[in-house]
Amino acid sequence: QMDVHGRIREVLAETIREELAPEHQQLSTEDLIKALRQRGIIDDVMKELKFVTDVNEKERTSAPKPSTHFVDREPPVLKKTNIDPTRRYLYLQVLGGKAFLEHLQEPEPLPGQICSTFTLCLHFRNQRFRSKPVPCACEPDFHDGFLLEVHKDSLGDGSKMVDATTMLSICDPVHVVLIKTDTFGETTLVASHFLEWRSVLAAENGITNVAVELLGVGTESKVSVGVLNIRLEMYPQLSKTLSPEITNTQFALERQKTAEKERLFLVYAKQWWREYLQIRPTHNVRLVKIFAQDENGVNRPVCSYIRPLRAGRLLDTPRQAARFVSVLGYERAPVIGGGGGKQEQWCTLLAFLCRNKGDCEDHANLLCSLLLGFGLEAFVCVGTKAKGVPHSWVMTCGTDGTITFWESLTGHRYVHRPINPDDPPLVEQPKPLYPYRTIGCIFNHQKFFGNCQPSDAVEVCVFDLHDESKWKPMSGEAIKSVCSPGTTSSVPPFPPLCASTLDAAVTSNEIEVQLRILVSEHRKDLGLSTVWDDHLSYLLSPALAAYELERTTSISAGNEEFQDAVRSAVPDGHTFKGFPIHFVYRNARRAFATCLRSPFCEEIICCRGDQVRLAVRVRVFTYPECACAVWIMFACKYRSVL
């Protein structure tokens, strides 16, 4: 913008002429910088220097035309941020990838053709970043820079700039997650990697290039999926760098400390389990889960998957949090080959959020963390549903002893009233409405209890957690030693939630237009003409809003007005039919195919008769993390001919 190089060259030439002419002395970098300072150029540059970061701000209403040959569905909105020269930053550049061998055979995408894409998601000390999507290839063309602020929490020295030694004690890694999005918008988790960035503290001139080998996830956690070239740079430059021996010693000490804590916890857990089995031999078939594997195949204590999580201003109530978690997609961990065994994979929060879908354990862990953030006493329950299928759900204990179960996949809540098996047969027992059959253990970020009641059936279970004859507790100290944040442990810090980048109105319109085309084409194939009634379509809006409100708050409202409006819009002697349906994805074709499988909906879409008028209304409700609830209502009105 201001031809910095040109101006600097002029000043340097002038300085050298002035300073060197008399005695031909040597000029140091300091002298040159002083000369530039005197002429105010450095200040001008600092003022003009703006780093571009990605923020979720709804400044755009419609997707701009793609400049490249694939469509970026969610364009990043670039906003300039002034860089603060009193802060330490780590500038992380991704300079391409190589050896993504799974994509070796992929043809070059043609211009305008939609192809599968890779996206990198990063999290470092409460900051989140997302790269621009690039087409999947053997050597994907990543070119992105991320400016990570190292010195987020003031480290006790006011605003003093952190030096290398202080930064060496910051053991938070940069969590890098690679997501693949296919041509239908389906996401898969390709890799999840913890990048040790502190090697840059020992690099000469504060810049280092690293080749990061990404390993697969789940069953492929030992297989390489590709290599990323990453360049790390400290900004402003460090006045003095550390020696590689110092950084390596620090890493070795941390690893040793972590391994020792984990070893001690394992010894304790084995002892606890032995004691638990001695209570009753049948305990060995109960679902008592102390460790779980994450996406990288690392065994971690279950308590480390939970942490009180505050959603800032993105979610207002615990029930809204339950609704948000329920609209994140549900997908069993993928397994290669048959065998029917459940592949177990509990995801780290970043991997779950970036993929926007996960297994029931991921949903339960996130919901429990959010409810703890809202100040409730929440636990994750591990047990079974009907037919002995393993399942996880969330439970909250009220201060008055009320026990409420929260189903994280649907957002439903159930109050638990235990059946007393010792009551005489005539005493009326509460009928449980929840789908859960047995419960083996419950845990949160600080506590773990194994169920040691005579029966592990949920309906007779008493949740008196202070009674050790019913619930065997684990030592809080032991859990804290491996699960509390801030300890040098292998537990990744939790990322903050991000606001939605979707524009609800634009997305609703797009899906509605696509559905109208699909319905018209479908009717044309059946030899039927299609006449849309825009007024009737608009009248369906209040119903969709009421359905979502009911899902979030369990209160239904506004139904009378909707019925009144429809009665006025449908003349005497005409019949009205309406069919609402709910999805958590935005693929219109897939939604339409699902609707046609319902006989009620098919009856409306394929309606024959006199003066048939069709209506469709779509309402997308956005939630954090690009999660959304999509409500669709098809309706028709026609003259009844008997």
Secondary structure, 3 states (H helix, E strand, C coil): CCCHHHHHHHHHHHHHHHHHHHHCCCCCHHHHHHHHHHCCHHHHHHHHCEEEEEECCCCCCCCCCCCCCCCCCCCCEEEEEECCCCCCEEEEEEEEEECCHHHCCCCCCCCCCCCCEEEEEEEECCEEEECCCEECCCCCCCEEEEEEECCCCCCCCCCCCCCHHHHHCCCCCEEEEEEEECCCCCEEEEEEEEECCHHHHHCHHHEEEEEEEEECCHHHCCCEEEEEEEEEEEECCCCCCCCHHHHHHHHHHHHHHHHHHHHHHHHHHHHHHHHHHHHCHHHHHCCCCCEEECCCCCEEEHHHHCCCCCCCCCCCCHHHHHHHHHHCEECCCCCCCCCCCCCCCCCCHHHHHHHCEECHHHHHHHHHHHHHHCCCEEEEEEEECHHHCEEEEEEEECCCCCEEEECCCCCCEEEECCCCCCCCCCCCCCCCCCCCCEEEEEECCCCEEEECCCCCEHHHCCCCCCCCCCEEECCHHHHHHHHCCCCCCCCCCCCCCCCCCCCHHHHHHHHHHHHHHHHHHHHHHCCCCCCECHHHHHHCHHHHHHHHHHHHHCCCCCHHHHHHHHHHHCCCCEEEEEEEEEECCCCHHHHHHHHHCCHHHHHHHCCCCEEEEEEEEEEEEECHHHCEEEEEEEEEEEECCC
